Amino acid sequence: MSELSKVIDSLEVKFFKLSKKIENLEQLNESLSKELREIKQTAQHENEKVNSLKNELESLRITNSLLGSEEYKKETKLKINSLIREIDYCIAQLSE
């Protein structure tokens, strides 16, 4: 009977240790999940900044070419032509 008691005590100790490990792993998982959400949010914010800066750069290039810079003149002409086509399309849609 004493040996059975030792086995039960041993199992209780192992169960307690496993229970603590599970608790620690759950806390770690929660912590890592929170960190991942924060990193994703930061990455999304940074992507929005990059897109905003790209749009600003494009606007500055167009403005620069309109002010006489030869470097982006072709790009500007293409952009203007694209905008004119869009306006013509809108006018055609309104005319119908």
Jmol script that loads the backbone (N, CA, C; Angstrom):
load data "model"
ATOM      1  N   MET A   1       0.810  -1.185   0.000  1.00  0.00           N
ATOM      2  CA  MET A   1       0.000   0.000   0.000  1.00  0.00           C
ATOM      3  C   MET A   1       0.864   1.264   0.000  1.00  0.00           C
ATOM      4  N   SER A   2       1.985   1.201   0.647  1.00  0.00           N
ATOM      5  CA  SER A   2       2.905   2.322   0.732  1.00  0.00           C
ATOM      6  C   SER A   2       3.446   2.687  -0.652  1.00  0.00           C
ATOM      7  N   GLU A   3       3.694   1.663  -1.429  1.00  0.00           N
ATOM      8  CA  GLU A   3       4.214   1.910  -2.778  1.00  0.00           C
ATOM      9  C   GLU A   3       3.154   2.592  -3.633  1.00  0.00           C
ATOM     10  N   LEU A   4       1.923   2.197  -3.487  1.00  0.00           N
ATOM     11  CA  LEU A   4       0.817   2.835  -4.215  1.00  0.00           C
ATOM     12  C   LEU A   4       0.711   4.308  -3.813  1.00  0.00           C
ATOM     13  N   SER A   5       0.904   4.591  -2.571  1.00  0.00           N
ATOM     14  CA  SER A   5       0.869   5.963  -2.068  1.00  0.00           C
ATOM     15  C   SER A   5       2.006   6.783  -2.682  1.00  0.00           C
ATOM     16  N   LYS A   6       3.187   6.191  -2.801  1.00  0.00           N
ATOM     17  CA  LYS A   6       4.327   6.880  -3.425  1.00  0.00           C
ATOM     18  C   LYS A   6       4.041   7.178  -4.890  1.00  0.00           C
ATOM     19  N   VAL A   7       3.423   6.231  -5.597  1.00  0.00           N
ATOM     20  CA  VAL A   7       3.091   6.418  -7.012  1.00  0.00           C
ATOM     21  C   VAL A   7       2.075   7.551  -7.161  1.00  0.00           C
ATOM     22  N   ILE A   8       1.087   7.549  -6.290  1.00  0.00           N
ATOM     23  CA  ILE A   8       0.070   8.607  -6.335  1.00  0.00           C
ATOM     24  C   ILE A   8       0.706   9.963  -6.037  1.00  0.00           C
ATOM     25  N   ASP A   9       1.566  10.025  -5.037  1.00  0.00           N
ATOM     26  CA  ASP A   9       2.266  11.276  -4.726  1.00  0.00           C
ATOM     27  C   ASP A   9       3.112  11.744  -5.901  1.00  0.00           C
ATOM     28  N   SER A  10       3.784  10.802  -6.522  1.00  0.00           N
ATOM     29  CA  SER A  10       4.617  11.124  -7.688  1.00  0.00           C
ATOM     30  C   SER A  10       3.759  11.668  -8.821  1.00  0.00           C
ATOM     31  N   LEU A  11       2.610  11.026  -9.039  1.00  0.00           N
ATOM     32  CA  LEU A  11       1.703  11.501 -10.084  1.00  0.00           C
ATOM     33  C   LEU A  11       1.165  12.890  -9.772  1.00  0.00           C
ATOM     34  N   GLU A  12       0.871  13.140  -8.496  1.00  0.00           N
ATOM     35  CA  GLU A  12       0.389  14.464  -8.110  1.00  0.00           C
ATOM     36  C   GLU A  12       1.444  15.531  -8.366  1.00  0.00           C
ATOM     37  N   VAL A  13       2.671  15.227  -8.051  1.00  0.00           N
ATOM     38  CA  VAL A  13       3.768  16.170  -8.278  1.00  0.00           C
ATOM     39  C   VAL A  13       3.924  16.428  -9.774  1.00  0.00           C
ATOM     40  N   LYS A  14       3.897  15.376 -10.569  1.00  0.00           N
ATOM     41  CA  LYS A  14       4.032  15.526 -12.026  1.00  0.00           C
ATOM     42  C   LYS A  14       2.855  16.314 -12.589  1.00  0.00           C
ATOM     43  N   PHE A  15       1.665  16.023 -12.086  1.00  0.00           N
ATOM     44  CA  PHE A  15       0.483  16.747 -12.535  1.00  0.00           C
ATOM     45  C   PHE A  15       0.601  18.231 -12.200  1.00  0.00           C
ATOM     46  N   PHE A  16       1.052  18.542 -11.001  1.00  0.00           N
ATOM     47  CA  PHE A  16       1.225  19.927 -10.590  1.00  0.00           C
ATOM     48  C   PHE A  16       2.239  20.643 -11.488  1.00  0.00           C
ATOM     49  N   LYS A  17       3.352  19.963 -11.783  1.00  0.00           N
ATOM     50  CA  LYS A  17       4.383  20.555 -12.645  1.00  0.00           C
ATOM     51  C   LYS A  17       3.828  20.795 -14.048  1.00  0.00           C
ATOM     52  N   LEU A  18       3.093  19.805 -14.571  1.00  0.00           N
ATOM     53  CA  LEU A  18       2.506  19.964 -15.904  1.00  0.00           C
ATOM     54  C   LEU A  18       1.476  21.089 -15.924  1.00  0.00           C
ATOM     55  N   SER A  19       0.716  21.172 -14.856  1.00  0.00           N
ATOM     56  CA  SER A  19      -0.278  22.235 -14.755  1.00  0.00           C
ATOM     57  C   SER A  19       0.403  23.602 -14.770  1.00  0.00           C
ATOM     58  N   LYS A  20       1.492  23.748 -14.042  1.00  0.00           N
ATOM     59  CA  LYS A  20       2.249  25.008 -14.033  1.00  0.00           C
ATOM     60  C   LYS A  20       2.832  25.311 -15.407  1.00  0.00           C
ATOM     61  N   LYS A  21       3.351  24.276 -16.087  1.00  0.00           N
ATOM     62  CA  LYS A  21       3.914  24.474 -17.423  1.00  0.00           C
ATOM     63  C   LYS A  21       2.837  24.948 -18.387  1.00  0.00           C
ATOM     64  N   ILE A  22       1.661  24.319 -18.296  1.00  0.00           N
ATOM     65  CA  ILE A  22       0.552  24.728 -19.171  1.00  0.00           C
ATOM     66  C   ILE A  22       0.181  26.176 -18.904  1.00  0.00           C
ATOM     67  N   GLU A  23       0.093  26.544 -17.662  1.00  0.00           N
ATOM     68  CA  GLU A  23      -0.249  27.919 -17.294  1.00  0.00           C
ATOM     69  C   GLU A  23       0.791  28.901 -17.842  1.00  0.00           C
ATOM     70  N   ASN A  24       2.056  28.562 -17.679  1.00  0.00           N
ATOM     71  CA  ASN A  24       3.137  29.424 -18.191  1.00  0.00           C
ATOM     72  C   ASN A  24       3.089  29.529 -19.705  1.00  0.00           C
ATOM     73  N   LEU A  25       2.831  28.410 -20.373  1.00  0.00           N
ATOM     74  CA  LEU A  25       2.763  28.429 -21.831  1.00  0.00           C
ATOM     75  C   LEU A  25       1.560  29.231 -22.322  1.00  0.00           C
ATOM     76  N   GLU A  26       0.456  29.154 -21.613  1.00  0.00           N
ATOM     77  CA  GLU A  26      -0.710  29.946 -21.987  1.00  0.00           C
ATOM     78  C   GLU A  26      -0.417  31.441 -21.835  1.00  0.00           C
ATOM     79  N   GLN A  27       0.267  31.812 -20.762  1.00  0.00           N
ATOM     80  CA  GLN A  27       0.639  33.215 -20.573  1.00  0.00           C
ATOM     81  C   GLN A  27       1.603  33.671 -21.658  1.00  0.00           C
ATOM     82  N   LEU A  28       2.555  32.816 -21.985  1.00  0.00           N
ATOM     83  CA  LEU A  28       3.507  33.147 -23.040  1.00  0.00           C
ATOM     84  C   LEU A  28       2.794  33.299 -24.374  1.00  0.00           C
ATOM     85  N   ASN A  29       1.869  32.387 -24.650  1.00  0.00           N
ATOM     86  CA  ASN A  29       1.104  32.448 -25.893  1.00  0.00           C
ATOM     87  C   ASN A  29       0.301  33.742 -25.973  1.00  0.00           C
ATOM     88  N   GLU A  30      -0.331  34.118 -24.883  1.00  0.00           N
ATOM     89  CA  GLU A  30      -1.093  35.358 -24.855  1.00  0.00           C
ATOM     90  C   GLU A  30      -0.185  36.568 -25.073  1.00  0.00           C
ATOM     91  N   SER A  31       0.954  36.548 -24.442  1.00  0.00           N
ATOM     92  CA  SER A  31       1.920  37.636 -24.591  1.00  0.00           C
ATOM     93  C   SER A  31       2.415  37.745 -26.033  1.00  0.00           C
ATOM     94  N   LEU A  32       2.739  36.604 -26.623  1.00  0.00           N
ATOM     95  CA  LEU A  32       3.228  36.603 -28.001  1.00  0.00           C
ATOM     96  C   LEU A  32       2.126  37.011 -28.979  1.00  0.00           C
ATOM     97  N   SER A  33       0.903  36.598 -28.702  1.00  0.00           N
ATOM     98  CA  SER A  33      -0.218  37.004 -29.559  1.00  0.00           C
ATOM     99  C   SER A  33      -0.404  38.519 -29.521  1.00  0.00           C
ATOM    100  N   LYS A  34      -0.308  39.083 -28.330  1.00  0.00           N
ATOM    101  CA  LYS A  34      -0.435  40.541 -28.188  1.00  0.00           C
ATOM    102  C   LYS A  34       0.693  41.251 -28.935  1.00  0.00           C
ATOM    103  N   GLU A  35       1.891  40.743 -28.786  1.00  0.00           N
ATOM    104  CA  GLU A  35       3.044  41.339 -29.470  1.00  0.00           C
ATOM    105  C   GLU A  35       2.871  41.253 -30.987  1.00  0.00           C
ATOM    106  N   LEU A  36       2.367  40.115 -31.456  1.00  0.00           N
ATOM    107  CA  LEU A  36       2.145  39.936 -32.895  1.00  0.00           C
ATOM    108  C   LEU A  36       1.111  40.935 -33.405  1.00  0.00           C
ATOM    109  N   ARG A  37       0.026  41.132 -32.652  1.00  0.00           N
ATOM    110  CA  ARG A  37      -0.993  42.112 -33.058  1.00  0.00           C
ATOM    111  C   ARG A  37      -0.385  43.509 -33.143  1.00  0.00           C
ATOM    112  N   GLU A  38       0.433  43.847 -32.165  1.00  0.00           N
ATOM    113  CA  GLU A  38       1.060  45.171 -32.154  1.00  0.00           C
ATOM    114  C   GLU A  38       2.005  45.341 -33.342  1.00  0.00           C
ATOM    115  N   ILE A  39       2.750  44.294 -33.640  1.00  0.00           N
ATOM    116  CA  ILE A  39       3.687  44.359 -34.769  1.00  0.00           C
ATOM    117  C   ILE A  39       2.926  44.479 -36.084  1.00  0.00           C
ATOM    118  N   LYS A  40       1.829  43.736 -36.216  1.00  0.00           N
ATOM    119  CA  LYS A  40       1.017  43.834 -37.438  1.00  0.00           C
ATOM    120  C   LYS A  40       0.444  45.237 -37.588  1.00  0.00           C
ATOM    121  N   GLN A  41      -0.008  45.800 -36.476  1.00  0.00           N
ATOM    122  CA  GLN A  41      -0.560  47.145 -36.509  1.00  0.00           C
ATOM    123  C   GLN A  41       0.515  48.162 -36.904  1.00  0.00           C
ATOM    124  N   THR A  42       1.702  48.001 -36.351  1.00  0.00           N
ATOM    125  CA  THR A  42       2.810  48.892 -36.694  1.00  0.00           C
ATOM    126  C   THR A  42       3.185  48.744 -38.168  1.00  0.00           C
ATOM    127  N   ALA A  43       3.218  47.513 -38.638  1.00  0.00           N
ATOM    128  CA  ALA A  43       3.559  47.272 -40.044  1.00  0.00           C
ATOM    129  C   ALA A  43       2.523  47.911 -40.965  1.00  0.00           C
ATOM    130  N   GLN A  44       1.250  47.784 -40.601  1.00  0.00           N
ATOM    131  CA  GLN A  44       0.196  48.392 -41.408  1.00  0.00           C
ATOM    132  C   GLN A  44       0.343  49.916 -41.428  1.00  0.00           C
ATOM    133  N   HIS A  45       0.635  50.478 -40.275  1.00  0.00           N
ATOM    134  CA  HIS A  45       0.830  51.933 -40.185  1.00  0.00           C
ATOM    135  C   HIS A  45       2.012  52.372 -41.049  1.00  0.00           C
ATOM    136  N   GLU A  46       3.092  51.609 -40.986  1.00  0.00           N
ATOM    137  CA  GLU A  46       4.280  51.937 -41.781  1.00  0.00           C
ATOM    138  C   GLU A  46       3.985  51.804 -43.278  1.00  0.00           C
ATOM    139  N   ASN A  47       3.210  50.798 -43.665  1.00  0.00           N
ATOM    140  CA  ASN A  47       2.835  50.643 -45.073  1.00  0.00           C
ATOM    141  C   ASN A  47       1.999  51.824 -45.550  1.00  0.00           C
ATOM    142  N   GLU A  48       1.104  52.293 -44.686  1.00  0.00           N
ATOM    143  CA  GLU A  48       0.311  53.468 -45.039  1.00  0.00           C
ATOM    144  C   GLU A  48       1.208  54.690 -45.215  1.00  0.00           C
ATOM    145  N   LYS A  49       2.200  54.835 -44.347  1.00  0.00           N
ATOM    146  CA  LYS A  49       3.148  55.952 -44.481  1.00  0.00           C
ATOM    147  C   LYS A  49       3.911  55.860 -45.800  1.00  0.00           C
ATOM    148  N   VAL A  50       4.370  54.645 -46.120  1.00  0.00           N
ATOM    149  CA  VAL A  50       5.121  54.450 -47.368  1.00  0.00           C
ATOM    150  C   VAL A  50       4.259  54.816 -48.565  1.00  0.00           C
ATOM    151  N   ASN A  51       3.003  54.359 -48.567  1.00  0.00           N
ATOM    152  CA  ASN A  51       2.118  54.678 -49.689  1.00  0.00           C
ATOM    153  C   ASN A  51       1.870  56.175 -49.786  1.00  0.00           C
ATOM    154  N   SER A  52       1.698  56.810 -48.646  1.00  0.00           N
ATOM    155  CA  SER A  52       1.496  58.253 -48.635  1.00  0.00           C
ATOM    156  C   SER A  52       2.722  58.977 -49.193  1.00  0.00           C
ATOM    157  N   LEU A  53       3.898  58.532 -48.770  1.00  0.00           N
ATOM    158  CA  LEU A  53       5.127  59.154 -49.268  1.00  0.00           C
ATOM    159  C   LEU A  53       5.332  58.896 -50.757  1.00  0.00           C
ATOM    160  N   LYS A  54       4.935  57.720 -51.227  1.00  0.00           N
ATOM    161  CA  LYS A  54       5.033  57.433 -52.670  1.00  0.00           C
ATOM    162  C   LYS A  54       4.130  58.379 -53.459  1.00  0.00           C
ATOM    163  N   ASN A  55       2.911  58.579 -52.953  1.00  0.00           N
ATOM    164  CA  ASN A  55       1.995  59.501 -53.628  1.00  0.00           C
ATOM    165  C   ASN A  55       2.543  60.924 -53.616  1.00  0.00           C
ATOM    166  N   GLU A  56       3.116  61.316 -52.499  1.00  0.00           N
ATOM    167  CA  GLU A  56       3.704  62.652 -52.405  1.00  0.00           C
ATOM    168  C   GLU A  56       4.878  62.800 -53.369  1.00  0.00           C
ATOM    169  N   LEU A  57       5.699  61.764 -53.458  1.00  0.00           N
ATOM    170  CA  LEU A  57       6.831  61.793 -54.384  1.00  0.00           C
ATOM    171  C   LEU A  57       6.353  61.916 -55.822  1.00  0.00           C
ATOM    172  N   GLU A  58       5.305  61.174 -56.162  1.00  0.00           N
ATOM    173  CA  GLU A  58       4.759  61.253 -57.519  1.00  0.00           C
ATOM    174  C   GLU A  58       4.246  62.665 -57.806  1.00  0.00           C
ATOM    175  N   SER A  59       3.566  63.246 -56.837  1.00  0.00           N
ATOM    176  CA  SER A  59       3.067  64.619 -57.008  1.00  0.00           C
ATOM    177  C   SER A  59       4.221  65.602 -57.175  1.00  0.00           C
ATOM    178  N   LEU A  60       5.263  65.407 -56.392  1.00  0.00           N
ATOM    179  CA  LEU A  60       6.425  66.294 -56.506  1.00  0.00           C
ATOM    180  C   LEU A  60       7.131  66.128 -57.846  1.00  0.00           C
ATOM    181  N   ARG A  61       7.187  64.924 -58.343  1.00  0.00           N
ATOM    182  CA  ARG A  61       7.791  64.705 -59.673  1.00  0.00           C
ATOM    183  C   ARG A  61       6.998  65.427 -60.752  1.00  0.00           C
ATOM    184  N   ILE A  62       5.687  65.294 -60.671  1.00  0.00           N
ATOM    185  CA  ILE A  62       4.834  65.965 -61.670  1.00  0.00           C
ATOM    186  C   ILE A  62       4.991  67.479 -61.565  1.00  0.00           C
ATOM    187  N   THR A  63       4.968  67.968 -60.357  1.00  0.00           N
ATOM    188  CA  THR A  63       5.145  69.409 -60.152  1.00  0.00           C
ATOM    189  C   THR A  63       6.492  69.870 -60.665  1.00  0.00           C
ATOM    190  N   ASN A  64       7.511  69.091 -60.392  1.00  0.00           N
ATOM    191  CA  ASN A  64       8.859  69.417 -60.849  1.00  0.00           C
ATOM    192  C   ASN A  64       8.915  69.471 -62.374  1.00  0.00           C
ATOM    193  N   SER A  65       8.275  68.523 -63.025  1.00  0.00           N
ATOM    194  CA  SER A  65       8.319  68.514 -64.492  1.00  0.00           C
ATOM    195  C   SER A  65       7.506  69.664 -65.068  1.00  0.00           C
ATOM    196  N   LEU A  66       6.414  70.021 -64.376  1.00  0.00           N
ATOM    197  CA  LEU A  66       5.613  71.158 -64.842  1.00  0.00           C
ATOM    198  C   LEU A  66       6.375  72.467 -64.697  1.00  0.00           C
ATOM    199  N   LEU A  67       7.303  72.497 -63.763  1.00  0.00           N
ATOM    200  CA  LEU A  67       8.088  73.712 -63.551  1.00  0.00           C
ATOM    201  C   LEU A  67       9.279  73.795 -64.502  1.00  0.00           C
ATOM    202  N   GLY A  68       9.409  72.827 -65.376  1.00  0.00           N
ATOM    203  CA  GLY A  68      10.442  72.920 -66.383  1.00  0.00           C
ATOM    204  C   GLY A  68      11.490  71.836 -66.336  1.00  0.00           C
ATOM    205  N   SER A  69      11.419  70.929 -65.434  1.00  0.00           N
ATOM    206  CA  SER A  69      12.412  69.866 -65.362  1.00  0.00           C
ATOM    207  C   SER A  69      12.192  68.883 -66.502  1.00  0.00           C
ATOM    208  N   GLU A  70      13.247  68.572 -67.201  1.00  0.00           N
ATOM    209  CA  GLU A  70      13.169  67.640 -68.326  1.00  0.00           C
ATOM    210  C   GLU A  70      13.141  66.184 -67.864  1.00  0.00           C
ATOM    211  N   GLU A  71      13.557  65.953 -66.641  1.00  0.00           N
ATOM    212  CA  GLU A  71      13.729  64.596 -66.128  1.00  0.00           C
ATOM    213  C   GLU A  71      12.422  63.797 -66.106  1.00  0.00           C
ATOM    214  N   TYR A  72      11.336  64.426 -65.697  1.00  0.00           N
ATOM    215  CA  TYR A  72      10.069  63.696 -65.550  1.00  0.00           C
ATOM    216  C   TYR A  72       9.005  64.182 -66.528  1.00  0.00           C
ATOM    217  N   LYS A  73       9.426  64.862 -67.580  1.00  0.00           N
ATOM    218  CA  LYS A  73       8.474  65.438 -68.512  1.00  0.00           C
ATOM    219  C   LYS A  73       7.604  64.373 -69.182  1.00  0.00           C
ATOM    220  N   LYS A  74       8.227  63.273 -69.580  1.00  0.00           N
ATOM    221  CA  LYS A  74       7.483  62.203 -70.251  1.00  0.00           C
ATOM    222  C   LYS A  74       6.443  61.607 -69.308  1.00  0.00           C
ATOM    223  N   GLU A  75       6.837  61.371 -68.066  1.00  0.00           N
ATOM    224  CA  GLU A  75       5.902  60.829 -67.080  1.00  0.00           C
ATOM    225  C   GLU A  75       4.719  61.769 -66.881  1.00  0.00           C
ATOM    226  N   THR A  76       5.007  63.048 -66.826  1.00  0.00           N
ATOM    227  CA  THR A  76       3.957  64.033 -66.605  1.00  0.00           C
ATOM    228  C   THR A  76       2.997  64.071 -67.779  1.00  0.00           C
ATOM    229  N   LYS A  77       3.530  64.043 -68.985  1.00  0.00           N
ATOM    230  CA  LYS A  77       2.676  64.038 -70.173  1.00  0.00           C
ATOM    231  C   LYS A  77       1.767  62.810 -70.168  1.00  0.00           C
ATOM    232  N   LEU A  78       2.321  61.654 -69.811  1.00  0.00           N
ATOM    233  CA  LEU A  78       1.517  60.435 -69.762  1.00  0.00           C
ATOM    234  C   LEU A  78       0.424  60.550 -68.703  1.00  0.00           C
ATOM    235  N   LYS A  79       0.756  61.113 -67.564  1.00  0.00           N
ATOM    236  CA  LYS A  79      -0.215  61.272 -66.484  1.00  0.00           C
ATOM    237  C   LYS A  79      -1.325  62.236 -66.900  1.00  0.00           C
ATOM    238  N   ILE A  80      -0.942  63.339 -67.539  1.00  0.00           N
ATOM    239  CA  ILE A  80      -1.934  64.313 -67.995  1.00  0.00           C
ATOM    240  C   ILE A  80      -2.845  63.679 -69.033  1.00  0.00           C
ATOM    241  N   ASN A  81      -2.251  62.941 -69.970  1.00  0.00           N
ATOM    242  CA  ASN A  81      -3.056  62.260 -70.988  1.00  0.00           C
ATOM    243  C   ASN A  81      -4.024  61.266 -70.351  1.00  0.00           C
ATOM    244  N   SER A  82      -3.554  60.560 -69.344  1.00  0.00           N
ATOM    245  CA  SER A  82      -4.417  59.608 -68.637  1.00  0.00           C
ATOM    246  C   SER A  82      -5.581  60.332 -67.962  1.00  0.00           C
ATOM    247  N   LEU A  83      -5.284  61.456 -67.333  1.00  0.00           N
ATOM    248  CA  LEU A  83      -6.338  62.231 -66.675  1.00  0.00           C
ATOM    249  C   LEU A  83      -7.340  62.786 -67.688  1.00  0.00           C
ATOM    250  N   ILE A  84      -6.846  63.220 -68.827  1.00  0.00           N
ATOM    251  CA  ILE A  84      -7.735  63.730 -69.873  1.00  0.00           C
ATOM    252  C   ILE A  84      -8.649  62.619 -70.375  1.00  0.00           C
ATOM    253  N   ARG A  85      -8.101  61.412 -70.561  1.00  0.00           N
ATOM    254  CA  ARG A  85      -8.929  60.281 -70.999  1.00  0.00           C
ATOM    255  C   ARG A  85     -10.011  59.971 -69.966  1.00  0.00           C
ATOM    256  N   GLU A  86      -9.646  60.035 -68.690  1.00  0.00           N
ATOM    257  CA  GLU A  86     -10.634  59.788 -67.633  1.00  0.00           C
ATOM    258  C   GLU A  86     -11.725  60.851 -67.654  1.00  0.00           C
ATOM    259  N   ILE A  87     -11.342  62.100 -67.851  1.00  0.00           N
ATOM    260  CA  ILE A  87     -12.325  63.184 -67.917  1.00  0.00           C
ATOM    261  C   ILE A  87     -13.233  62.995 -69.126  1.00  0.00           C
ATOM    262  N   ASP A  88     -12.659  62.672 -70.283  1.00  0.00           N
ATOM    263  CA  ASP A  88     -13.461  62.420 -71.486  1.00  0.00           C
ATOM    264  C   ASP A  88     -14.443  61.283 -71.262  1.00  0.00           C
ATOM    265  N   TYR A  89     -13.989  60.229 -70.581  1.00  0.00           N
ATOM    266  CA  TYR A  89     -14.857  59.088 -70.293  1.00  0.00           C
ATOM    267  C   TYR A  89     -16.023  59.516 -69.388  1.00  0.00           C
ATOM    268  N   CYS A  90     -15.714  60.330 -68.385  1.00  0.00           N
ATOM    269  CA  CYS A  90     -16.760  60.807 -67.474  1.00  0.00           C
ATOM    270  C   CYS A  90     -17.768  61.679 -68.211  1.00  0.00           C
ATOM    271  N   ILE A  91     -17.264  62.532 -69.089  1.00  0.00           N
ATOM    272  CA  ILE A  91     -18.161  63.398 -69.864  1.00  0.00           C
ATOM    273  C   ILE A  91     -19.051  62.542 -70.760  1.00  0.00           C
ATOM    274  N   ALA A  92     -18.474  61.526 -71.385  1.00  0.00           N
ATOM    275  CA  ALA A  92     -19.256  60.632 -72.245  1.00  0.00           C
ATOM    276  C   ALA A  92     -20.329  59.908 -71.426  1.00  0.00           C
ATOM    277  N   GLN A  93     -19.993  59.497 -70.216  1.00  0.00           N
ATOM    278  CA  GLN A  93     -20.973  58.824 -69.357  1.00  0.00           C
ATOM    279  C   GLN A  93     -22.095  59.776 -68.965  1.00  0.00           C
ATOM    280  N   LEU A  94     -21.757  61.041 -68.714  1.00  0.00           N
ATOM    281  CA  LEU A  94     -22.769  62.020 -68.340  1.00  0.00           C
ATOM    282  C   LEU A  94     -23.659  62.387 -69.519  1.00  0.00           C
ATOM    283  N   SER A  95     -23.119  62.316 -70.732  1.00  0.00           N
ATOM    284  CA  SER A  95     -23.855  62.677 -71.936  1.00  0.00           C
ATOM    285  C   SER A  95     -24.908  61.634 -72.289  1.00  0.00           C
ATOM    286  N   GLU A  96     -24.689  60.430 -71.870  1.00  0.00           N
ATOM    287  CA  GLU A  96     -25.623  59.339 -72.236  1.00  0.00           C
ATOM    288  C   GLU A  96     -26.904  59.400 -71.487  1.00  0.00           C
TER     289      GLU A  96
END
end "model"
wireframe off; spacefill off
backbone 0.3
color backbone group
